Amino acid sequence: MALSAVQSRIVECLIRNPGALVPRADLIACLSEEPSTPTRNALDLHVTRIRRKLAPLGLAVKAVRGRGYRLHASED
């Protein structure tokens, strides 16, 4: 499955900070060129879809409750 344009930007932002916490505000800032800024719920939905697409590649996106997300190699 291919990533959408919005999903690609989110993943690029996470890749620039491998293993590190990327705050929600930073992820939303990565989408500043998009026609509309996503809401918190929209960001969560994009991340859920990204997780499904990255899992077969051995990558996982973990949430840090109330703070943001981090990308790392999956533990499976």
C-alpha positions as CSV (number, residue, x, y, z in Angstrom):
1,M,0.0,0.0,0.0
2,A,1.2,3.5,-0.9
3,L,1.2,6.3,1.6
4,S,-1.0,9.4,0.8
5,A,0.6,12.8,0.5
6,V,-0.4,13.7,4.1
7,Q,0.8,10.3,5.5
8,S,4.1,10.7,3.6
9,R,4.8,14.1,5.2
10,I,4.0,12.6,8.7
11,V,6.4,9.7,8.1
12,E,9.1,12.1,6.8
13,C,8.8,14.1,10.0
14,L,9.1,10.9,12.1
15,I,12.1,9.6,10.0
16,R,14.0,12.8,10.7
17,N,13.8,11.9,14.4
18,P,14.2,8.1,14.5
19,G,13.4,6.7,17.9
20,A,12.8,10.2,19.4
21,L,9.5,11.6,20.5
22,V,8.0,13.9,17.9
23,P,5.4,16.2,19.5
24,R,2.0,16.4,17.9
25,A,2.6,20.1,17.3
26,D,5.7,19.3,15.2
27,L,3.8,16.7,13.2
28,I,1.0,19.2,12.5
29,A,3.7,21.8,11.5
30,C,5.1,19.3,9.0
31,L,1.7,19.5,7.3
32,S,1.7,23.3,7.0
33,E,1.7,23.1,3.2
34,E,-1.5,21.1,3.2
35,P,-4.7,23.0,2.3
36,S,-6.1,22.5,5.7
37,T,-4.4,21.8,9.0
38,P,-5.6,18.5,10.5
39,T,-7.3,18.3,13.8
40,R,-5.9,16.2,16.7
41,N,-8.4,13.4,15.7
42,A,-7.4,13.6,12.0
43,L,-3.7,13.2,13.0
44,D,-4.6,10.2,15.1
45,L,-6.5,8.6,12.2
46,H,-3.5,9.2,9.8
47,V,-1.1,7.6,12.3
48,T,-3.4,4.6,12.6
49,R,-3.4,4.1,8.8
50,I,0.4,4.7,8.7
51,R,0.9,2.0,11.4
52,R,-0.9,-0.6,9.2
53,K,1.2,0.3,6.2
54,L,4.5,0.3,8.0
55,A,4.0,-2.9,10.0
56,P,5.0,-5.3,7.1
57,L,8.2,-3.3,6.8
58,G,9.1,-4.0,10.4
59,L,8.4,-0.4,11.6
60,A,6.1,0.8,14.3
61,V,4.8,4.1,15.4
62,K,4.2,4.3,19.1
63,A,2.1,6.9,20.8
64,V,3.4,8.7,23.9
65,R,0.1,9.6,25.5
66,G,-0.8,13.3,25.3
67,R,2.6,14.2,23.9
68,G,3.3,12.8,20.4
69,Y,4.6,9.8,18.5
70,R,7.9,8.0,17.8
71,L,9.0,5.7,15.0
72,H,11.1,2.6,15.7
73,A,11.7,-1.0,14.6
74,S,8.8,-3.2,15.6
75,E,9.3,-5.7,18.4
76,D,7.8,-8.6,16.5
